[in-house]
Amino acid sequence: MSGIPSPRASKAPNKANTHADTLKENQILGWRKETLNNVHSFDGDIDAYLLTFLSLQTPYTADIGADVLNMASEFKLTEGQEKASYTPLLEMFTALVAGFPADRRPSFYGGYEQLIRFPFRKFAFCHHKSKPDLAVSWPGDVLPLHEKIKHPHWCQFLMAIEVKDLSSKDPFKMIRKNRKMVSADCIDKLVQLAANARNLIFAHGLLAAFTLGVYGEVVHIVRFDHACAVASPPVNIKTEEGLRAIQEFFWRFVHPWEGGPGAVVGADPTVRHLTTDDREWLKEHLGSEEETLLRGIDLAEACWVKVWDAAGKSAVFVLFELLDVNARLFSRSTMVWSGVEDTRFHLRGGSEPPQAAEDAHDESKGQPDVVLRIIKDAWRQCYARTAEIEFYNRMNKVLLNAEDLIGLPQLVHGCDMGVRDVKRWLAASKGETWEGEDDLLGMADPAGSEASECSDGLLSQFSPAPTSPPLSVFTELEEDSDIAKPPTIDKGHSPIFPVPMHQTHSWRLAVGPKMRARERSHMRIVTDTVGRPLMRFRNTKELVTAMYDAIRGHRSLKEHCGILHRDISSGNILIVERQPPERVACSGILHDYDYSSMTQNPPGPRPTYQALRLLPIPDCPPLSTPHKPENATELKERTASGTYFFMAIELLNPEAADVIHSTHHDLESFIWVLVWIVLRHTAHDHWRKTEACSATFIYGDNDIAKSVKHDWVTARSIKPLTIEKNAPLTNLLSGLHGLLYTAIYLSLEMKCTLTYDTVLAVFESAIARNDWPLDDAAIPFVPPKPNLAKSIDRPNLAKPTHKQKKRTRTRFEDEDEETDEVLSTNEDAGTVAYQALPSSTGTGSRAGKKQRNNKGAAVPSTGDGAGSSRAVRRSVRGTAGSSNVSQGGSNAAGSSKATGGSNTAGARSRKTAALPKRAKKA
């Protein structure tokens, strides 16, 4: 990890098994905050916008016909008559592209009032459906203009168009005027565009997606990638100049630099959907395992991808099952797939098919029928983090002993696609031959670019010693960096080559070169071990053994490689399904090193066991930052202490500003992961039943989250957790609880008690028992009934008295009391959190914080925070009120405040505290 780890920063729960907890209403809050902070307007005219973001070889030659001008003159949007404009717009756009070649001509679809789910069925329940007003097809495809598709899917579309009836509803105009004072309605219009772009990007594996926003007579083109969105200046659809700009946009969109007919700007040339031949080959390749591996799999969601390694060798994989996805748009957007190598292809510069794949059906060698791989696709922050591939490279160099690889995956193939793409662009800009099949110079076909806007002397400009430097978007790499310099575009000129697409450049283009720290780089890596999530354990001994092996892997990383994981979570530990036969068998693996840190050099030879006990290896000092951002405080996700729910108590302490994330913090996170799984998927005797997990793991407020975890460990009023008919697991939890109790309650340094030896010893003692049940598979998680949400002000782990129960029941039955707490309905994928939405009254706010009124304007908080500080430090037997705000919302402190400013604890202000109203759907 580059830079000093920040104890306060944390990773949001984005994985499917945690992120899905927030209901759709709460996800809207996250969408609003994230979208508002990452949408920008382009500082230039429409010509400069098109030249910057949509480079092309084929010149724009289409004409605006008289029929289009007539349509535009008759086009009129009336207030409240938005739907009446859909058909005229469809006909106008269709006429604009009528002169395009048939194989590059898009068609338009009026899909309004039709809900389209998230592109991947397995994860659709986690995300709200969207309803684009209009949609645009792939080039060459013909969609019905006036009829409805029975079951529309995002795979059928490449662009979405949102329409509003008045130009006064243009959100980009409001943002340019005053971003801080925009209303919620304005932000929701941006969210519509962003949600559509997110779905398009995930459906097709796009590097960037374009959407159109039509607001009365005003049109904006908006380009989205995983860093931010950049909107064009407004154009008037009723003028010839505006129509020409829209027509040129469509022309450029379907005439990208890379790819022939059917390709578009923003598409990833290394990804495509499976063809009929691909599907037949896959089924044949899977052989006898086809029925098992493809059961419940929709191959329409599968894809074909190309991967390079550090040496420039390429391989092709068919990805058929999506295992996990982080569906946030402006984020790492990690996707984890299960797939097989496509042995039909031996690409130029690619590697020979691996021996394991050649021998896949050789029964005499004892090989499995199919060699499965895990393929991870993610967008890392360029400056904030060491590339994950670097951790794997060190592991491959250092961990040569098979025993040391227990609990760890091994790299098979992969590279940082963004770094590779920048180097490819630089080679072309200098006239150098690129050693690969995707040489940009080779794509500059003189015949095809004969009349191009940049065809005059095109190839001569790339001679080794040009007389003048070519006009380019990126002239060189920044010193000692894999980040390209920000582009320089002169009005009326076009970059010769498209900007590198596997590494974002949108922040620098929209805001300036100082924002380069917010850019992201595309990574694709392939590992050798296939696993399933912890929450799908077949018996509890398998669960415990998998976690034991993951801790062993964590130890190997730390002691041999100088790597500290720093993101122990339920999603980053997998139960091994299959691994290469040459590997030492293990039950679980620890993966995902996006948030890891490592020493500048490996620690060296491993000390003896006795030396380890006397002289423990120090924690990993972070790598020095090669390029520190100008303003590190504005660097999103610069550092992290792990997935929030599983963070160590010490890292949640708001007073521990100088705490460095260390080994004992990760070991504590392993314990919290086990508690999380047990509370959700076993027959335990916790009195809160299905509410136990949400009462123990709080998201959004460090004070409350720390206090509740501390109560779990130290409060005497909590009955020790017992697992029904499972003495080994009960004793294991008791032993781990004892380690935490000694470390926290007795105020000892946790690193003195939470060590590899002490934690592993407790696991080993439990695993060695012979009375483990064999038929206690994971119980599907059933969320509590929504009406129980009204009962919670602050998660109280102590069992209530009879009098408390009576008061609780009274509040359950009080139908006049208005609350906005919502509950997750995810069956087995997320925590059931009571999520309070932001209020205009300042309820539960801290001193100095601002909240927004119901019109979106910022207003000062009414509270001084004193009651909050006292409430969160109460004993577990207390009843201080709390609000757990979902991602994107305000973090409420421990106590509720009346609108009059009086300081009252939650139990005493149950009736008088101002409760926020339920958020309106976007």
MOPESUL-V324467 format. One line per field, one symbol per residue. burial: 1 if it has 16 or more other C-alpha atoms within 10 Angstrom, else 0. Layout:
burial->???
//
This chain:
burial->1111111111111111111111111111111101110011110001111111111111110001000110110011100001101101110111111101000111111110010111110110111111111111111110100000000011111111111111001111111000100111111111111111111111111111111111111111111111111111111111010111111111111111110001111111101111000110110011000000000000101111111110011111111111111111111111111111111000000110100010111000001111111111111111111111101101100110000111111111111111111111111111110100001110110100100111100100110000000111111100000111111010000111111111111111110000111111111111111111111111111111111111111111111111111111111111110111000011111111111111100110000000000000101111100000100000101111111111111111100000011111111111111111111111110101011111111111111111111111111001001110011111111111101111110000010011110011011001100001000111101111000111111111111000000001001100000011111111111111111111111111111011111101010111111011101110111111111111111111111111100011111011001111111001
//
